[in-house]
Amino acid sequence: MLVSTVILNESENLHFIRTLFETCSAFATVGISTGDGGSLSYSALFSDIGKLNIILLMLMGRIGVFAFTVVIVGKAIKTRIKFAEAKVII
Protein backbone atom coordinates (compact mmCIF):
# COMPACT_ATOMS: atom_id res chain seq x y z
CA MET A 1 0.00 0.00 0.00
CA LEU A 2 2.84 2.36 0.78
CA VAL A 3 4.50 1.75 -2.59
CA SER A 4 1.21 2.38 -4.34
CA THR A 5 0.70 5.54 -2.30
CA VAL A 6 4.14 6.85 -3.22
CA ILE A 7 3.57 6.05 -6.91
CA LEU A 8 0.21 7.82 -6.85
CA ASN A 9 1.60 10.77 -4.94
CA GLU A 10 4.50 11.26 -7.34
CA SER A 11 2.47 10.79 -10.51
CA GLU A 12 -0.62 12.76 -9.47
CA ASN A 13 1.02 15.48 -7.29
CA LEU A 14 -1.87 15.48 -4.84
CA HIS A 15 -2.09 15.61 -1.04
CA PHE A 16 -0.16 12.70 0.54
CA ILE A 17 -2.47 11.94 3.48
CA ARG A 18 -5.59 11.92 1.30
CA THR A 19 -3.85 9.67 -1.22
CA LEU A 20 -2.77 7.34 1.59
CA PHE A 21 -6.37 7.23 2.82
CA GLU A 22 -7.60 6.34 -0.68
CA THR A 23 -5.09 3.50 -1.06
CA CYS A 24 -5.84 2.09 2.39
CA SER A 25 -9.56 2.30 1.67
CA ALA A 26 -9.09 0.58 -1.68
CA PHE A 27 -6.97 -2.22 -0.24
CA ALA A 28 -9.42 -2.79 2.60
CA THR A 29 -12.33 -2.63 0.11
CA VAL A 30 -14.45 -0.49 2.43
CA GLY A 31 -15.69 1.96 -0.19
CA ILE A 32 -14.91 5.13 1.74
CA SER A 33 -13.46 8.06 -0.15
CA THR A 34 -12.64 11.65 0.59
CA GLY A 35 -13.85 14.23 -1.83
CA ASP A 36 -15.99 17.31 -2.17
CA GLY A 37 -18.93 15.79 -0.30
CA GLY A 38 -21.01 15.42 -3.42
CA SER A 39 -20.77 12.80 -6.11
CA LEU A 40 -17.08 13.46 -6.85
CA SER A 41 -14.67 11.26 -4.93
CA TYR A 42 -10.98 11.96 -4.49
CA SER A 43 -10.12 9.04 -6.78
CA ALA A 44 -11.95 10.80 -9.61
CA LEU A 45 -9.09 13.32 -9.66
CA PHE A 46 -6.59 10.57 -10.55
CA SER A 47 -5.44 9.89 -14.09
CA ASP A 48 -6.33 6.64 -15.83
CA ILE A 49 -3.11 5.02 -14.57
CA GLY A 50 -3.91 6.16 -11.03
CA LYS A 51 -7.42 4.74 -11.28
CA LEU A 52 -5.97 1.46 -12.56
CA ASN A 53 -3.65 1.46 -9.55
CA ILE A 54 -6.66 1.84 -7.22
CA ILE A 55 -8.51 -0.94 -9.06
CA LEU A 56 -5.54 -3.29 -8.68
CA LEU A 57 -5.33 -2.45 -4.99
CA MET A 58 -9.00 -3.35 -4.59
CA LEU A 59 -8.44 -6.69 -6.32
CA MET A 60 -5.33 -7.43 -4.28
CA GLY A 61 -7.17 -6.65 -1.06
CA ARG A 62 -10.13 -8.82 -1.98
CA ILE A 63 -8.09 -11.77 -3.23
CA GLY A 64 -5.70 -11.47 -0.30
CA VAL A 65 -8.47 -11.91 2.26
CA PHE A 66 -9.93 -14.88 0.38
CA ALA A 67 -6.53 -16.53 -0.08
CA PHE A 68 -5.73 -16.11 3.61
CA THR A 69 -9.09 -17.62 4.57
CA VAL A 70 -8.57 -20.59 2.25
CA VAL A 71 -5.11 -21.21 3.68
CA ILE A 72 -6.39 -21.17 7.26
CA VAL A 73 -9.72 -22.96 6.83
CA GLY A 74 -8.90 -25.14 3.83
CA LYS A 75 -6.14 -27.17 5.45
CA ALA A 76 -6.92 -30.82 5.95
CA ILE A 77 -6.66 -31.65 9.60
CA LYS A 78 -4.69 -34.81 10.19
CA THR A 79 -6.25 -36.90 12.85
CA ARG A 80 -4.06 -38.65 15.35
CA ILE A 81 -6.68 -41.28 16.08
CA LYS A 82 -5.95 -44.76 14.81
CA PHE A 83 -8.75 -47.31 14.73
CA ALA A 84 -8.07 -50.94 15.47
CA GLU A 85 -8.38 -53.28 12.51
CA ALA A 86 -9.81 -56.74 12.94
CA LYS A 87 -11.57 -59.38 10.87
CA VAL A 88 -15.17 -59.93 11.90
CA ILE A 89 -16.53 -63.43 11.37
CA ILE A 90 -20.24 -63.52 10.67
A tleap script that builds the chain and sets N, CA, C and O, in Angstrom:
source leaprc.protein.ff14SB
mol = sequence {
  NMET LEU VAL SER THR VAL ILE LEU ASN GLU
  SER GLU ASN LEU HIE PHE ILE ARG THR LEU
  PHE GLU THR CYS SER ALA PHE ALA THR VAL
  GLY ILE SER THR GLY ASP GLY GLY SER LEU
  SER TYR SER ALA LEU PHE SER ASP ILE GLY
  LYS LEU ASN ILE ILE LEU LEU MET LEU MET
  GLY ARG ILE GLY VAL PHE ALA PHE THR VAL
  VAL ILE VAL GLY LYS ALA ILE LYS THR ARG
  ILE LYS PHE ALA GLU ALA LYS VAL ILE CILE
}
set mol.1.N position { 0.821 -1.183 0.000 }
set mol.1.CA position { 0.000 0.000 0.000 }
set mol.1.C position { 0.870 1.254 0.000 }
set mol.1.O position { 0.543 2.250 -0.644 }
set mol.2.N position { 1.966 1.190 0.721 }
set mol.2.CA position { 2.838 2.358 0.784 }
set mol.2.C position { 3.488 2.631 -0.569 }
set mol.2.O position { 3.611 3.785 -0.980 }
set mol.3.N position { 3.901 1.573 -1.259 }
set mol.3.CA position { 4.498 1.749 -2.587 }
set mol.3.C position { 3.474 2.348 -3.544 }
set mol.3.O position { 3.789 3.254 -4.316 }
set mol.4.N position { 2.272 1.847 -3.490 }
set mol.4.CA position { 1.213 2.376 -4.342 }
set mol.4.C position { 0.907 3.828 -3.994 }
set mol.4.O position { 0.643 4.635 -4.886 }
set mol.5.N position { 0.940 4.164 -2.727 }
set mol.5.CA position { 0.704 5.539 -2.305 }
set mol.5.C position { 1.794 6.463 -2.832 }
set mol.5.O position { 1.507 7.557 -3.319 }
set mol.6.N position { 3.034 6.025 -2.735 }
set mol.6.CA position { 4.142 6.855 -3.216 }
set mol.6.C position { 4.056 7.028 -4.728 }
set mol.6.O position { 4.287 8.123 -5.241 }
set mol.7.N position { 3.722 5.948 -5.448 }
set mol.7.CA position { 3.574 6.046 -6.910 }
set mol.7.C position { 2.450 7.018 -7.260 }
set mol.7.O position { 2.615 7.864 -8.139 }
set mol.8.N position { 1.328 6.906 -6.593 }
set mol.8.CA position { 0.214 7.825 -6.855 }
set mol.8.C position { 0.577 9.259 -6.495 }
set mol.8.O position { 0.246 10.192 -7.227 }
set mol.9.N position { 1.252 9.430 -5.377 }
set mol.9.CA position { 1.600 10.775 -4.938 }
set mol.9.C position { 2.571 11.437 -5.909 }
set mol.9.O position { 2.441 12.627 -6.193 }
set mol.10.N position { 3.530 10.693 -6.415 }
set mol.10.CA position { 4.501 11.265 -7.343 }
set mol.10.C position { 3.897 11.515 -8.727 }
set mol.10.O position { 4.223 12.507 -9.379 }
set mol.11.N position { 3.026 10.624 -9.169 }
set mol.11.CA position { 2.470 10.787 -10.515 }
set mol.11.C position { 1.315 11.793 -10.559 }
set mol.11.O position { 1.121 12.472 -11.567 }
set mol.12.N position { 0.554 11.886 -9.474 }
set mol.12.CA position { -0.621 12.762 -9.475 }
set mol.12.C position { -0.361 14.117 -8.838 }
set mol.12.O position { -1.108 15.062 -9.092 }
set mol.13.N position { 0.689 14.242 -8.006 }
set mol.13.CA position { 1.022 15.484 -7.295 }
set mol.13.C position { -0.158 16.001 -6.479 }
set mol.13.O position { -0.518 17.176 -6.559 }
set mol.14.N position { -0.748 15.114 -5.699 }
set mol.14.CA position { -1.870 15.479 -4.840 }
set mol.14.C position { -1.449 15.333 -3.381 }
set mol.14.O position { -0.313 14.957 -3.092 }
set mol.15.N position { -2.357 15.629 -2.474 }
set mol.15.CA position { -2.087 15.611 -1.039 }
set mol.15.C position { -1.756 14.183 -0.571 }
set mol.15.O position { -2.493 13.244 -0.873 }
set mol.16.N position { -0.642 14.025 0.168 }
set mol.16.CA position { -0.156 12.700 0.542 }
set mol.16.C position { -1.121 11.963 1.467 }
set mol.16.O position { -1.417 10.791 1.234 }
set mol.17.N position { -1.608 12.616 2.497 }
set mol.17.CA position { -2.471 11.943 3.479 }
set mol.17.C position { -3.775 11.489 2.832 }
set mol.17.O position { -4.255 10.391 3.112 }
set mol.18.N position { -4.343 12.311 1.984 }
set mol.18.CA position { -5.593 11.920 1.303 }
set mol.18.C position { -5.348 10.766 0.340 }
set mol.18.O position { -6.191 9.881 0.197 }
set mol.19.N position { -4.189 10.777 -0.323 }
set mol.19.CA position { -3.846 9.671 -1.223 }
set mol.19.C position { -3.623 8.394 -0.430 }
set mol.19.O position { -4.044 7.317 -0.854 }
set mol.20.N position { -2.962 8.505 0.723 }
set mol.20.CA position { -2.767 7.343 1.593 }
set mol.20.C position { -4.108 6.792 2.058 }
set mol.20.O position { -4.296 5.576 2.097 }
set mol.21.N position { -5.040 7.666 2.409 }
set mol.21.CA position { -6.369 7.233 2.822 }
set mol.21.C position { -7.076 6.488 1.690 }
set mol.21.O position { -7.717 5.464 1.927 }
set mol.22.N position { -6.964 6.991 0.473 }
set mol.22.CA position { -7.595 6.337 -0.682 }
set mol.22.C position { -7.013 4.947 -0.923 }
set mol.22.O position { -7.755 4.005 -1.202 }
set mol.23.N position { -5.700 4.813 -0.819 }
set mol.23.CA position { -5.086 3.504 -1.060 }
set mol.23.C position { -5.439 2.520 0.052 }
set mol.23.O position { -5.703 1.349 -0.220 }
set mol.24.N position { -5.447 2.977 1.283 }
set mol.24.CA position { -5.842 2.092 2.391 }
set mol.24.C position { -7.301 1.674 2.259 }
set mol.24.O position { -7.645 0.519 2.510 }
set mol.25.N position { -8.149 2.602 1.871 }
set mol.25.CA position { -9.561 2.304 1.671 }
set mol.25.C position { -9.757 1.323 0.520 }
set mol.25.O position { -10.603 0.431 0.595 }
set mol.26.N position { -8.977 1.489 -0.539 }
set mol.26.CA position { -9.090 0.580 -1.683 }
set mol.26.C position { -8.607 -0.813 -1.316 }
set mol.26.O position { -9.246 -1.800 -1.681 }
set mol.27.N position { -7.493 -0.912 -0.603 }
set mol.27.CA position { -6.967 -2.224 -0.242 }
set mol.27.C position { -7.897 -2.942 0.737 }
set mol.27.O position { -8.050 -4.162 0.674 }
set mol.28.N position { -8.509 -2.188 1.630 }
set mol.28.CA position { -9.425 -2.788 2.601 }
set mol.28.C position { -10.813 -3.006 2.022 }
set mol.28.O position { -11.661 -3.610 2.678 }
set mol.29.N position { -11.061 -2.533 0.820 }
set mol.29.CA position { -12.335 -2.631 0.106 }
set mol.29.C position { -13.514 -2.183 0.971 }
set mol.29.O position { -14.523 -2.881 1.074 }
set mol.30.N position { -13.372 -1.008 1.591 }
set mol.30.CA position { -14.446 -0.495 2.434 }
set mol.30.C position { -15.329 0.503 1.708 }
set mol.30.O position { -16.446 0.766 2.155 }
set mol.31.N position { -14.863 1.066 0.599 }
set mol.31.CA position { -15.688 1.956 -0.193 }
set mol.31.C position { -15.779 3.372 0.322 }
set mol.31.O position { -16.666 4.116 -0.096 }
set mol.32.N position { -14.896 3.769 1.213 }
set mol.32.CA position { -14.910 5.126 1.738 }
set mol.32.C position { -13.918 5.962 0.941 }
set mol.32.O position { -12.814 5.512 0.637 }
set mol.33.N position { -14.320 7.171 0.611 }
set mol.33.CA position { -13.455 8.056 -0.153 }
set mol.33.C position { -13.616 9.471 0.349 }
set mol.33.O position { -14.698 9.871 0.778 }
set mol.34.N position { -12.536 10.226 0.295 }
set mol.34.CA position { -12.639 11.647 0.587 }
set mol.34.C position { -12.960 12.360 -0.714 }
set mol.34.O position { -12.709 11.826 -1.794 }
set mol.35.N position { -13.486 13.503 -0.624 }
set mol.35.CA position { -13.848 14.234 -1.829 }
set mol.35.C position { -14.522 15.535 -1.479 }
set mol.35.O position { -14.301 16.089 -0.403 }
set mol.36.N position { -15.341 16.021 -2.382 }
set mol.36.CA position { -15.993 17.308 -2.167 }
set mol.36.C position { -17.318 17.189 -1.414 }
set mol.36.O position { -17.996 18.192 -1.188 }
set mol.37.N position { -17.685 15.978 -1.028 }
set mol.37.CA position { -18.928 15.790 -0.298 }
set mol.37.C position { -20.112 15.512 -1.192 }
set mol.37.O position { -21.180 15.133 -0.711 }
set mol.38.N position { -19.938 15.693 -2.472 }
set mol.38.CA position { -21.007 15.421 -3.421 }
set mol.38.C position { -20.753 14.080 -4.096 }
set mol.38.O position { -20.387 13.102 -3.446 }
set mol.39.N position { -20.949 14.051 -5.381 }
set mol.39.CA position { -20.774 12.802 -6.115 }
set mol.39.C position { -19.330 12.568 -6.547 }
set mol.39.O position { -19.002 11.474 -7.007 }
set mol.40.N position { -18.459 13.569 -6.411 }
set mol.40.CA position { -17.078 13.456 -6.852 }
set mol.40.C position { -16.210 12.919 -5.723 }
set mol.40.O position { -16.113 13.543 -4.667 }
set mol.41.N position { -15.588 11.780 -5.932 }
set mol.41.CA position { -14.672 11.256 -4.935 }
set mol.41.C position { -13.264 11.738 -5.246 }
set mol.41.O position { -13.004 12.285 -6.318 }
set mol.42.N position { -12.367 11.533 -4.306 }
set mol.42.CA position { -10.983 11.958 -4.490 }
set mol.42.C position { -10.308 11.145 -5.582 }
set mol.42.O position { -9.433 11.654 -6.282 }
set mol.43.N position { -10.703 9.892 -5.734 }
set mol.43.CA position { -10.125 9.043 -6.776 }
set mol.43.C position { -10.502 9.514 -8.171 }
set mol.43.O position { -9.822 9.167 -9.136 }
set mol.44.N position { -11.550 10.279 -8.300 }
set mol.44.CA position { -11.948 10.801 -9.612 }
set mol.44.C position { -10.934 11.811 -10.134 }
set mol.44.O position { -10.897 12.087 -11.333 }
set mol.45.N position { -10.116 12.361 -9.249 }
set mol.45.CA position { -9.092 13.316 -9.664 }
set mol.45.C position { -7.859 12.622 -10.250 }
set mol.45.O position { -7.018 13.275 -10.867 }
set mol.46.N position { -7.749 11.307 -10.061 }
set mol.46.CA position { -6.588 10.575 -10.548 }
set mol.46.C position { -6.658 10.412 -12.065 }
set mol.46.O position { -7.730 10.477 -12.666 }
set mol.47.N position { -5.490 10.199 -12.663 }
set mol.47.CA position { -5.438 9.895 -14.093 }
set mol.47.C position { -5.885 8.447 -14.300 }
set mol.47.O position { -6.197 7.742 -13.340 }
set mol.48.N position { -5.914 8.016 -15.552 }
set mol.48.CA position { -6.332 6.636 -15.832 }
set mol.48.C position { -5.377 5.628 -15.205 }
set mol.48.O position { -5.820 4.584 -14.728 }
set mol.49.N position { -4.092 5.914 -15.196 }
set mol.49.CA position { -3.108 5.016 -14.572 }
set mol.49.C position { -3.326 4.973 -13.059 }
set mol.49.O position { -3.217 3.912 -12.444 }
set mol.50.N position { -3.631 6.117 -12.465 }
set mol.50.CA position { -3.914 6.162 -11.033 }
set mol.50.C position { -5.169 5.384 -10.676 }
set mol.50.O position { -5.213 4.691 -9.659 }
set mol.51.N position { -6.188 5.501 -11.518 }
set mol.51.CA position { -7.420 4.738 -11.281 }
set mol.51.C position { -7.171 3.247 -11.432 }
set mol.51.O position { -7.732 2.444 -10.687 }
set mol.52.N position { -6.330 2.871 -12.393 }
set mol.52.CA position { -5.968 1.459 -12.558 }
set mol.52.C position { -5.217 0.954 -11.339 }
set mol.52.O position { -5.401 -0.188 -10.919 }
set mol.53.N position { -4.376 1.798 -10.775 }
set mol.53.CA position { -3.653 1.460 -9.554 }
set mol.53.C position { -4.638 1.188 -8.412 }
set mol.53.O position { -4.473 0.219 -7.672 }
set mol.54.N position { -5.645 2.025 -8.269 }
set mol.54.CA position { -6.662 1.839 -7.225 }
set mol.54.C position { -7.451 0.552 -7.469 }
set mol.54.O position { -7.757 -0.179 -6.527 }
set mol.55.N position { -7.776 0.279 -8.720 }
set mol.55.CA position { -8.513 -0.941 -9.057 }
set mol.55.C position { -7.691 -2.177 -8.696 }
set mol.55.O position { -8.219 -3.134 -8.130 }
set mol.56.N position { -6.406 -2.154 -9.022 }
set mol.56.CA position { -5.544 -3.293 -8.684 }
set mol.56.C position { -5.406 -3.466 -7.176 }
set mol.56.O position { -5.340 -4.590 -6.679 }
set mol.57.N position { -5.364 -2.358 -6.454 }
set mol.57.CA position { -5.328 -2.450 -4.993 }
set mol.57.C position { -6.599 -3.095 -4.445 }
set mol.57.O position { -6.542 -3.894 -3.510 }
set mol.58.N position { -7.737 -2.746 -5.026 }
set mol.58.CA position { -8.998 -3.352 -4.593 }
set mol.58.C position { -8.990 -4.858 -4.843 }
set mol.58.O position { -9.412 -5.639 -3.990 }
set mol.59.N position { -8.509 -5.257 -6.012 }
set mol.59.CA position { -8.442 -6.690 -6.320 }
set mol.59.C position { -7.467 -7.415 -5.403 }
set mol.59.O position { -7.752 -8.512 -4.922 }
set mol.60.N position { -6.316 -6.794 -5.164 }
set mol.60.CA position { -5.330 -7.425 -4.275 }
set mol.60.C position { -5.887 -7.573 -2.865 }
set mol.60.O position { -5.673 -8.597 -2.217 }
set mol.61.N position { -6.591 -6.571 -2.395 }
set mol.61.CA position { -7.169 -6.646 -1.056 }
set mol.61.C position { -8.236 -7.719 -0.965 }
set mol.61.O position { -8.316 -8.436 0.032 }
set mol.62.N position { -9.051 -7.831 -1.992 }
set mol.62.CA position { -10.126 -8.821 -1.983 }
set mol.62.C position { -9.585 -10.240 -2.111 }
set mol.62.O position { -9.993 -11.136 -1.372 }
set mol.63.N position { -8.673 -10.439 -3.042 }
set mol.63.CA position { -8.089 -11.771 -3.235 }
set mol.63.C position { -7.220 -12.152 -2.045 }
set mol.63.O position { -7.164 -13.323 -1.670 }
set mol.64.N position { -6.550 -11.189 -1.456 }
set mol.64.CA position { -5.700 -11.468 -0.303 }
set mol.64.C position { -6.486 -12.016 0.875 }
set mol.64.O position { -6.043 -12.959 1.531 }
set mol.65.N position { -7.638 -11.439 1.148 }
set mol.65.CA position { -8.469 -11.909 2.259 }
set mol.65.C position { -8.982 -13.318 1.969 }
set mol.65.O position { -8.965 -14.182 2.846 }
set mol.66.N position { -9.441 -13.546 0.730 }
set mol.66.CA position { -9.929 -14.883 0.377 }
set mol.66.C position { -8.824 -15.922 0.428 }
set mol.66.O position { -9.038 -17.027 0.927 }
set mol.67.N position { -7.651 -15.587 -0.078 }
set mol.67.CA position { -6.534 -16.531 -0.079 }
set mol.67.C position { -6.121 -16.868 1.347 }
set mol.67.O position { -5.838 -18.026 1.657 }
set mol.68.N position { -6.086 -15.862 2.214 }
set mol.68.CA position { -5.726 -16.108 3.613 }
set mol.68.C position { -6.759 -17.011 4.282 }
set mol.68.O position { -6.396 -17.900 5.051 }
set mol.69.N position { -8.030 -16.793 3.998 }
set mol.69.CA position { -9.087 -17.619 4.566 }
set mol.69.C position { -8.989 -19.058 4.074 }
set mol.69.O position { -9.177 -19.993 4.852 }
set mol.70.N position { -8.700 -19.240 2.805 }
set mol.70.CA position { -8.568 -20.587 2.253 }
set mol.70.C position { -7.377 -21.302 2.863 }
set mol.70.O position { -7.451 -22.500 3.138 }
set mol.71.N position { -6.295 -20.599 3.077 }
set mol.71.CA position { -5.113 -21.215 3.680 }
set mol.71.C position { -5.409 -21.657 5.107 }
set mol.71.O position { -5.007 -22.747 5.511 }
set mol.72.N position { -6.100 -20.833 5.865 }
set mol.72.CA position { -6.386 -21.166 7.261 }
set mol.72.C position { -7.467 -22.238 7.373 }
set mol.72.O position { -7.283 -23.227 8.083 }
set mol.73.N position { -8.577 -22.057 6.689 }
set mol.73.CA position { -9.722 -22.955 6.828 }
set mol.73.C position { -9.563 -24.198 5.960 }
set mol.73.O position { -10.005 -25.281 6.344 }
set mol.74.N position { -8.942 -24.055 4.804 }
set mol.74.CA position { -8.904 -25.137 3.835 }
set mol.74.C position { -7.919 -26.246 4.122 }
set mol.74.O position { -7.891 -27.236 3.392 }
set mol.75.N position { -7.111 -26.120 5.159 }
set mol.75.CA position { -6.144 -27.169 5.450 }
set mol.75.C position { -6.853 -28.426 5.948 }
set mol.75.O position { -7.794 -28.358 6.739 }
set mol.76.N position { -6.385 -29.556 5.470 }
set mol.76.CA position { -6.921 -30.820 5.951 }
set mol.76.C position { -6.302 -31.112 7.316 }
set mol.76.O position { -5.082 -31.089 7.483 }
set mol.77.N position { -7.143 -31.376 8.251 }
set mol.77.CA position { -6.664 -31.654 9.602 }
set mol.77.C position { -6.335 -33.140 9.699 }
set mol.77.O position { -7.188 -33.999 9.477 }
set mol.78.N position { -5.097 -33.414 10.030 }
set mol.78.CA position { -4.689 -34.805 10.187 }
set mol.78.C position { -5.109 -35.275 11.573 }
set mol.78.O position { -4.796 -34.659 12.592 }
set mol.79.N position { -5.811 -36.362 11.566 }
set mol.79.CA position { -6.248 -36.900 12.848 }
set mol.79.C position { -5.172 -37.822 13.405 }
set mol.79.O position { -4.494 -38.533 12.662 }
set mol.80.N position { -5.035 -37.798 14.680 }
set mol.80.CA position { -4.058 -38.647 15.348 }
set mol.80.C position { -4.710 -39.891 15.936 }
set mol.80.O position { -4.092 -40.623 16.708 }
set mol.81.N position { -5.951 -40.118 15.568 }
set mol.81.CA position { -6.676 -41.280 16.075 }
set mol.81.C position { -6.463 -42.428 15.108 }
set mol.81.O position { -6.629 -42.272 13.899 }
set mol.82.N position { -6.098 -43.575 15.641 }
set mol.82.CA position { -5.949 -44.765 14.814 }
set mol.82.C position { -6.963 -45.799 15.315 }
set mol.82.O position { -7.018 -46.109 16.505 }
set mol.83.N position { -7.747 -46.315 14.397 }
set mol.83.CA position { -8.753 -47.308 14.735 }
set mol.83.C position { -8.143 -48.694 14.612 }
set mol.83.O position { -7.320 -48.951 13.734 }
set mol.84.N position { -8.560 -49.578 15.503 }
set mol.84.CA position { -8.069 -50.938 15.469 }
set mol.84.C position { -8.686 -51.678 14.285 }
set mol.84.O position { -9.865 -51.503 13.978 }
set mol.85.N position { -7.882 -52.502 13.629 }
set mol.85.CA position { -8.376 -53.283 12.512 }
set mol.85.C position { -8.484 -54.732 12.948 }
set mol.85.O position { -7.585 -55.279 13.587 }
set mol.86.N position { -9.598 -55.337 12.593 }
set mol.86.CA position { -9.812 -56.738 12.938 }
set mol.86.C position { -10.771 -57.352 11.942 }
set mol.86.O position { -11.608 -56.660 11.363 }
set mol.87.N position { -10.645 -58.664 11.743 }
set mol.87.CA position { -11.572 -59.380 10.870 }
set mol.87.C position { -12.752 -59.825 11.704 }
set mol.87.O position { -12.595 -60.406 12.778 }
set mol.88.N position { -13.943 -59.541 11.188 }
set mol.88.CA position { -15.166 -59.927 11.899 }
set mol.88.C position { -15.749 -61.138 11.185 }
set mol.88.O position { -16.004 -61.091 9.982 }
set mol.89.N position { -15.959 -62.222 11.925 }
set mol.89.CA position { -16.533 -63.434 11.366 }
set mol.89.C position { -18.018 -63.415 11.620 }
set mol.89.O position { -18.466 -63.299 12.760 }
set mol.90.N position { -18.783 -63.530 10.542 }
set mol.90.CA position { -20.237 -63.520 10.671 }
set mol.90.C position { -20.784 -64.898 10.341 }
set mol.90.O position { -21.996 -65.110 10.388 }
savepdb mol mol.pdb
quit
